[in-house]
Amino acid sequence: MNELFSEDEYRSRWQHASQEMRRLGLDALLLTAETNILYFCGHQPIVPWDTATRATFCILPQTGDPLMLVHDVWAGGAQADSPIRDIRSFGATTAPPVALIYECLQDLGLTHARIGAELGYEQRMGLAPNDFATIQAAVPHVTWVDGAHVLWAVRMIKSPAEVAYMRRACEINTAAFDWAFRRMTPATTESELAGLFQAGIALAGGEFGFMAPAFVPAAYHTMSRIPGSTCIEPGKLVWNDLGSLYRFYWSDFSRAAVLGKATAAQRDLWGRVHEMTQATLAAVRPGCAPAEIVEVCNRAAQRLGIVTNFASGRIGHGLGLLLTEPPHIAAYEQELLAPGMVITIEPGIINDDGVYIVEQNLLVTESGADILSTGNWEIWEIE
């Protein structure tokens, strides 16, 4: 089996999903999305979902152990990695193995069942809609419903082992910020600095996930532009929102640097945004509604003379096997915080002088919050 987690941990996930299925009246789940397959089956192909061929399926029944269907080329890896005993393979490359799926549902007594699929809230299936329609037509007596609520009820709560991976991902992110910032010069281009961040992550033992590079003034209001050939300007804020992965789990936070000395104005605004963020973190506790956290943030901003304008639609989000997961830290979010959730807090300001967001990652604990994104948060000054 893989070395990511113990078999007991996978069985705990299956049991938790079973409890949620029972609560919501589902007989099984059909899983196809990359992160759901990895989470419940412990398997990911060497070339994961960078290809749209060779779908993978998992049938997770309310009662009994799950069953997995993989393409022939991945069968050996799945048998080596997964705690699932019943793994069946198929040879079709571009079409779903309808006959095999029907056979599996029949073996599990699910041909007249109520089955949840990845149809709703922040879920995406790992096969084309037309392929899913073909599967639906092959089992006309199955009632298909949205399984997202079951999936997130399980996945939002991280185990101690998952938290350890995310803590390590945050340490890697911190190391990459320091490594890249300390190597930039006035001759460094945006694309070269982006490469330094990726190299820093690799040297620290992680995998590159994403970046939102605002390295030069022309990028401050875009945040998602592709790094180009513009050189880093002395005295200008160099900001980056960086995501590293460790054993498939994400970190996601932002830091900034200046070539030379930061100005008093840069340090002042960065410090006030950090103070606002920390005041918001202090409000995090189990049972708290995200709307309460937003209100604390708003009051802190008003006290500090800050008008936030980072238009992300929220001031934070969940984190895990995906870069953004439920719950959203927003006034509209109904999910209450619970111990084991890992979230981000990222209110901020974007103006012509830079991006002022000091994002933090934290674990919701039994008594409050544990900050995972430790290390330097102040502006790096590169002489």
C-alpha positions as CSV (number, residue, x, y, z in Angstrom):
1,M,0.0,0.0,0.0
2,N,1.1,3.6,-0.4
3,E,3.0,5.4,2.4
4,L,0.8,8.4,2.6
5,F,-1.6,7.1,5.2
6,S,-2.4,4.0,7.2
7,E,-5.1,1.6,6.1
8,D,-6.9,2.5,9.3
9,E,-7.1,6.1,8.1
10,Y,-8.6,5.1,4.8
11,R,-11.1,2.9,6.6
12,S,-12.0,5.8,8.9
13,R,-12.8,7.9,5.8
14,W,-15.0,5.2,4.4
15,Q,-16.8,4.9,7.7
16,H,-17.4,8.6,8.0
17,A,-18.7,8.7,4.4
18,S,-21.0,5.8,5.2
19,Q,-22.4,7.7,8.2
20,E,-23.1,10.7,6.1
21,M,-24.7,8.6,3.3
22,R,-27.0,7.0,5.9
23,R,-27.9,10.4,7.2
24,L,-28.8,11.7,3.8
25,G,-30.4,8.6,2.4
26,L,-27.8,7.5,-0.1
27,D,-26.8,3.9,-0.9
28,A,-23.5,4.7,-2.4
29,L,-21.2,7.2,-4.1
30,L,-19.7,7.1,-7.5
31,L,-16.4,8.9,-7.5
32,T,-14.3,10.0,-10.5
33,A,-12.6,13.3,-9.5
34,E,-8.9,13.3,-9.0
35,T,-8.9,14.4,-5.4
36,N,-11.8,12.1,-4.4
37,I,-10.0,9.1,-5.9
38,L,-6.8,10.1,-4.1
39,Y,-8.6,10.7,-0.8
40,F,-10.7,7.6,-0.6
41,C,-8.6,5.2,-2.7
42,G,-5.1,6.3,-2.1
43,H,-4.1,6.1,-5.7
44,Q,-3.1,8.6,-8.4
45,P,-1.7,7.7,-11.8
46,I,1.9,8.7,-12.5
47,V,0.5,11.1,-15.1
48,P,-2.6,12.3,-13.2
49,W,-5.4,14.2,-14.8
50,D,-3.2,16.1,-17.2
51,T,-4.9,13.9,-19.7
52,A,-8.6,13.5,-20.4
53,T,-8.4,9.8,-21.3
54,R,-8.5,6.8,-19.1
55,A,-11.0,7.8,-16.4
56,T,-10.8,6.1,-12.9
57,F,-13.9,5.1,-10.9
58,C,-14.6,4.3,-7.3
59,I,-17.9,2.9,-6.0
60,L,-18.2,3.6,-2.3
61,P,-21.2,1.8,-0.9
62,Q,-22.9,2.7,2.4
63,T,-22.4,-0.8,3.6
64,G,-19.2,-2.8,2.8
65,D,-15.8,-1.9,1.3
66,P,-15.4,0.2,-1.9
67,L,-14.6,-1.1,-5.3
68,M,-12.3,0.6,-7.8
69,L,-12.2,0.5,-11.6
70,V,-9.0,1.6,-13.4
71,H,-7.6,1.4,-16.9
72,D,-5.3,-1.5,-17.6
73,V,-2.3,0.7,-17.7
74,W,-2.9,1.9,-14.1
75,A,-4.0,-1.5,-12.7
76,G,-0.5,-2.4,-11.2
77,G,-0.1,1.0,-9.6
78,A,-3.6,0.9,-8.1
79,Q,-3.1,-2.6,-6.7
80,A,0.2,-1.4,-5.2
81,D,-1.1,1.9,-3.7
82,S,-4.7,1.4,-2.7
83,P,-6.1,-0.2,0.5
84,I,-9.0,-1.3,-1.7
85,R,-9.0,-5.1,-2.3
86,D,-11.5,-5.3,-5.2
87,I,-9.8,-3.5,-8.1
88,R,-11.0,-4.2,-11.7
89,S,-9.5,-3.0,-14.9
90,F,-10.7,-2.2,-18.4
91,G,-9.1,-1.5,-21.7
92,A,-11.2,1.3,-23.2
93,T,-9.3,4.5,-23.5
94,T,-11.8,7.2,-24.6
95,A,-15.2,5.7,-23.5
96,P,-16.5,4.7,-20.1
97,P,-16.5,0.9,-19.4
98,V,-20.3,0.8,-19.2
99,A,-20.6,-3.0,-19.0
100,L,-18.0,-3.3,-16.3
101,I,-19.7,-0.5,-14.3
102,Y,-23.0,-2.2,-14.6
103,E,-21.4,-5.5,-13.5
104,C,-19.9,-3.8,-10.4
105,L,-23.2,-2.1,-9.4
106,Q,-24.9,-5.5,-9.9
107,D,-22.4,-7.2,-7.7
108,L,-22.9,-4.6,-5.0
109,G,-26.7,-4.8,-5.2
110,L,-26.9,-1.2,-6.4
111,T,-28.7,-1.4,-9.8
112,H,-31.9,0.1,-8.1
113,A,-30.1,2.3,-5.7
114,R,-29.9,6.0,-4.8
115,I,-26.3,7.0,-5.7
116,G,-24.5,10.2,-5.1
117,A,-22.2,11.6,-7.7
118,E,-19.9,14.7,-8.0
119,L,-22.7,16.9,-9.3
120,G,-22.8,19.9,-7.0
121,Y,-21.0,22.3,-4.7
122,E,-17.4,22.7,-5.7
123,Q,-17.2,19.2,-7.3
124,R,-16.1,18.3,-10.9
125,M,-16.4,14.9,-12.3
126,G,-13.4,13.2,-13.9
127,L,-15.2,12.3,-17.0
128,A,-17.2,14.1,-19.7
129,P,-20.9,14.9,-19.1
130,N,-21.8,12.8,-22.2
131,D,-19.9,9.8,-20.7
132,F,-21.8,10.2,-17.4
133,A,-25.1,10.3,-19.4
134,T,-24.1,7.0,-21.1
135,I,-23.6,5.4,-17.6
136,Q,-26.9,6.8,-16.4
137,A,-28.7,5.3,-19.5
138,A,-27.1,1.9,-18.8
139,V,-28.6,1.7,-15.2
140,P,-32.0,3.3,-15.7
141,H,-33.3,2.3,-12.3
142,V,-30.6,4.1,-10.4
143,T,-31.6,7.4,-8.9
144,W,-28.6,9.8,-9.3
145,V,-28.3,12.7,-6.8
146,D,-25.7,15.2,-5.7
147,G,-23.1,13.6,-3.4
148,A,-21.2,16.8,-2.6
149,H,-22.5,17.3,0.9
150,V,-21.2,13.8,1.9
151,L,-17.8,14.4,0.3
152,W,-17.3,17.8,2.0
153,A,-18.6,16.6,5.3
154,V,-15.7,14.1,5.3
155,R,-13.0,16.0,3.5
156,M,-13.3,19.4,5.3
157,I,-12.2,17.8,8.6
158,K,-8.5,17.0,8.4
159,S,-6.8,14.2,10.3
160,P,-3.6,14.8,12.3
161,A,-1.7,13.2,9.5
162,E,-3.2,15.5,6.9
163,V,-2.5,18.5,9.1
164,A,1.1,17.4,9.4
165,Y,1.5,17.4,5.6
166,M,-0.1,20.9,5.4
167,R,2.2,22.2,8.1
168,R,5.1,20.9,6.2
169,A,3.8,22.5,3.0
170,C,3.6,25.8,4.8
171,E,7.3,25.4,5.9
172,I,8.2,24.7,2.3
173,N,6.4,27.9,1.2
174,T,8.2,30.0,3.8
175,A,11.6,28.6,2.7
176,A,10.8,29.3,-1.0
177,F,9.9,32.9,-0.3
178,D,13.2,33.4,1.5
179,W,15.2,31.6,-1.2
180,A,13.7,33.4,-4.1
181,F,13.5,36.9,-2.6
182,R,17.2,36.8,-1.5
183,R,18.3,36.0,-5.1
184,M,16.5,38.7,-7.0
185,T,18.4,41.7,-8.3
186,P,17.5,44.7,-10.5
187,A,18.5,42.4,-13.5
188,T,16.0,39.7,-12.5
189,T,12.9,39.5,-14.8
190,E,9.4,38.5,-13.7
191,S,9.8,35.1,-15.4
192,E,13.2,34.5,-13.8
193,L,11.8,35.3,-10.4
194,A,8.9,32.9,-11.0
195,G,11.5,30.3,-11.8
196,L,13.3,31.0,-8.6
197,F,10.1,30.4,-6.6
198,Q,9.6,27.1,-8.3
199,A,13.2,26.1,-7.7
200,G,13.0,27.2,-4.0
201,I,10.0,24.9,-3.5
202,A,11.7,22.0,-5.1
203,L,14.9,22.5,-3.0
204,A,12.8,22.6,0.1
205,G,11.2,19.2,-0.7
206,G,7.9,20.3,-2.1
207,E,6.1,20.5,-5.4
208,F,5.1,23.7,-7.1
209,G,1.3,24.4,-7.0
210,F,0.6,27.9,-8.2
211,M,1.5,31.6,-7.9
212,A,-0.3,34.9,-8.4
213,P,2.7,37.1,-9.2
214,A,2.5,40.8,-8.7
215,F,6.2,41.4,-9.1
216,V,6.1,44.7,-10.9
217,P,3.7,47.7,-10.9
218,A,2.1,46.7,-14.2
219,A,1.0,43.4,-12.5
220,Y,-0.5,44.9,-9.3
221,H,-4.0,45.1,-10.5
222,T,-3.9,41.9,-12.5
223,M,-2.6,39.3,-10.0
224,S,-3.0,36.5,-12.6
225,R,-0.9,37.7,-15.4
226,I,1.8,35.5,-16.9
227,P,5.2,36.6,-15.7
228,G,7.1,38.4,-18.5
229,S,10.4,40.0,-19.3
230,T,10.0,43.2,-17.2
231,C,12.8,43.5,-14.6
232,I,12.2,43.9,-10.9
233,E,12.3,47.6,-9.9
234,P,14.2,48.8,-6.8
235,G,12.0,50.3,-4.3
236,K,8.8,48.8,-5.6
237,L,6.8,46.2,-3.7
238,V,7.3,42.7,-5.1
239,W,4.3,40.6,-3.9
240,N,3.5,36.9,-4.5
241,D,0.7,34.6,-3.5
242,L,2.4,31.2,-3.5
243,G,1.2,27.6,-3.2
244,S,3.4,24.6,-2.4
245,L,2.3,21.0,-2.1
246,Y,3.7,18.3,0.1
247,R,2.4,14.8,-0.4
248,F,-0.5,16.3,-2.4
249,Y,-1.6,18.8,0.3
250,W,-1.6,22.5,-0.2
251,S,-0.2,25.6,1.5
252,D,-1.4,29.0,0.2
253,F,-0.1,32.4,1.5
254,S,1.4,35.6,0.3
255,R,4.5,37.6,1.2
256,A,6.3,40.7,-0.2
257,A,9.8,42.1,-0.7
258,V,11.5,45.2,-1.9
259,L,14.9,45.7,-3.6
260,G,16.5,48.1,-1.2
261,K,14.8,49.6,1.8
262,A,11.0,49.6,2.1
263,T,9.5,53.1,2.5
264,A,7.8,54.2,5.7
265,A,4.5,54.2,3.7
266,Q,5.0,50.6,2.5
267,R,5.9,49.3,6.0
268,D,3.0,51.2,7.6
269,L,0.3,49.8,5.2
270,W,1.8,46.3,5.2
271,G,1.9,46.4,9.0
272,R,-1.7,47.6,9.3
273,V,-3.0,44.9,6.9
274,H,-1.1,42.3,9.0
275,E,-2.7,43.6,12.2
276,M,-6.1,43.4,10.6
277,T,-5.4,39.9,9.5
278,Q,-4.2,38.8,12.9
279,A,-7.2,40.4,14.6
280,T,-9.4,38.3,12.2
281,L,-7.4,35.1,13.1
282,A,-8.1,35.7,16.8
283,A,-11.8,35.4,16.2
284,V,-11.5,31.9,14.7
285,R,-13.0,29.2,17.0
286,P,-15.0,26.1,16.7
287,G,-18.8,26.7,16.2
288,C,-18.1,30.2,14.8
289,A,-20.0,31.3,11.7
290,P,-17.8,32.7,8.9
291,A,-20.0,35.8,8.9
292,E,-18.8,36.5,12.5
293,I,-15.2,36.4,11.3
294,V,-16.0,38.8,8.4
295,E,-17.6,41.2,10.9
296,V,-14.5,41.1,13.1
297,C,-12.3,41.8,10.0
298,N,-14.5,44.7,9.0
299,R,-14.3,46.2,12.5
300,A,-10.5,45.8,12.6
301,A,-10.2,47.5,9.1
302,Q,-12.3,50.4,10.3
303,R,-10.2,50.8,13.5
304,L,-7.0,50.7,11.5
305,G,-8.2,53.1,8.7
306,I,-8.2,50.5,6.0
307,V,-10.6,50.2,3.1
308,T,-10.2,46.7,1.8
309,N,-10.7,46.1,-1.9
310,F,-9.4,42.7,-2.7
311,A,-12.3,41.5,-4.8
312,S,-12.1,37.7,-4.3
313,G,-15.7,37.4,-3.0
314,R,-14.5,36.3,0.4
315,I,-11.8,36.9,3.0
316,G,-10.6,33.3,3.1
317,H,-11.3,29.7,2.2
318,G,-10.7,26.1,3.1
319,L,-7.5,24.3,2.1
320,G,-6.6,20.7,1.6
321,L,-6.1,18.5,-1.5
322,L,-7.5,21.5,-3.5
323,L,-6.1,25.0,-3.4
324,T,-9.5,26.3,-2.4
325,E,-12.1,24.2,-0.7
326,P,-15.2,24.8,1.5
327,P,-15.8,26.5,3.8
328,H,-15.7,30.0,2.4
329,I,-14.9,32.7,4.9
330,A,-17.6,35.0,3.8
331,A,-20.9,36.5,5.0
332,Y,-22.9,34.1,2.8
333,E,-21.3,30.9,4.1
334,Q,-23.6,28.8,6.3
335,E,-21.1,26.1,7.4
336,L,-19.9,26.6,11.0
337,L,-16.2,26.2,11.7
338,A,-15.2,22.9,13.3
339,P,-12.0,21.5,14.8
340,G,-9.8,19.9,12.0
341,M,-10.7,22.5,9.3
342,V,-7.8,24.2,7.7
343,I,-8.6,27.7,6.3
344,T,-6.9,30.8,5.0
345,I,-7.5,34.4,6.0
346,E,-6.6,37.0,3.3
347,P,-8.3,40.4,3.4
348,G,-6.3,43.2,1.8
349,I,-5.8,46.2,-0.4
350,I,-4.6,46.5,-4.0
351,N,-3.5,50.0,-5.2
352,D,-1.0,51.6,-7.6
353,D,1.7,51.1,-5.0
354,G,1.3,47.4,-4.6
355,V,-0.7,44.4,-3.3
356,Y,-1.0,44.5,0.4
357,I,-2.4,41.0,1.4
358,V,-0.6,39.1,4.2
359,E,-2.5,35.8,3.9
360,Q,-2.2,33.2,6.6
361,N,-3.1,29.5,6.9
362,L,-4.5,28.1,10.1
363,L,-6.0,25.0,11.7
364,V,-9.2,25.3,13.6
365,T,-8.6,23.6,17.0
366,E,-10.8,22.7,19.9
367,S,-10.1,26.1,21.6
368,G,-9.3,28.5,18.7
369,A,-6.7,28.4,15.9
370,D,-3.2,27.2,15.3
371,I,-1.3,29.3,12.6
372,L,0.5,27.0,10.1
373,S,2.0,29.7,8.0
374,T,4.7,30.6,10.5
375,G,8.0,32.4,9.7
376,N,8.7,35.9,8.5
377,W,5.7,38.0,7.5
378,E,7.4,41.4,7.3
379,I,8.6,42.8,4.0
380,W,11.9,41.3,2.9
381,E,14.4,44.1,2.3
382,I,17.0,42.9,-0.3
383,E,20.2,45.0,-0.3
